């Protein structure tokens, strides 16, 4: 018998002063049995960083044809595709062909840097791809906030990100490894 996903509920208050986005979101996250709290919290962080009324969680962990998060327009076209971790370069290339914008949030320390260096030439060909590395300290701090029921506040200002609950806070630093060239 297959193990079912664990359901997490998050009430997320976002104050993104960089994008002038101020909203509350009631989110349900299904954590796949093979997914860690760290990966789930990176997905939640990605949601906060790109929050939009049409942004939703996908089945990226179990279905290569879907993103971990994506935003579709009213016609069903994919405006934004977000993956977490170090996905196969071929999957990223396919996502870049299907979506207007693709963002990958890598985490896990040296593994991300090695993955990026190994695939750098292929990534540079993609004109709509952004790759962001999240340091181990940041993602481990996020993991401390993981609970089955969460009430979190996310503040984004001048590129700095803080995620907190009523007891503790985690600052998240980001390093952009690859970004589209300005036109």
Number of C-alpha atoms within 10 A of each C-alpha: 3 5 8 10 13 12 12 16 15 18 15 22 19 21 18 22 13 12 13 10 15 13 14 14 16 11 16 14 17 16 18 16 11 9 13 12 18 21 21 21 21 24 21 19 20 19 22 24 17 18 21 13 9 12 19 15 19 18 15 17 16 11 10 15 12 18 24 23 22 25 24 16 11 8 6 8 12 17 16 23 25 29 26 22 19 19 16 11 16 11 15 24 16 12 25 19 13 16 19 16 20 27 24 23 24 27 25 18 14 11 12 20 15 11 15 20 11 12 13 14 10 13 21 15 11 18 16 19 24 20 22 19 22 21 18 16 16 18 23 19 18 25 18 15 21 18 12 11 12 18 16 20 18 21 21 20 13 9 12 13 18 17 22 20 15 10 6 10 17 20 16 21 16 16 12 13 16 18 17 16 11 5 4
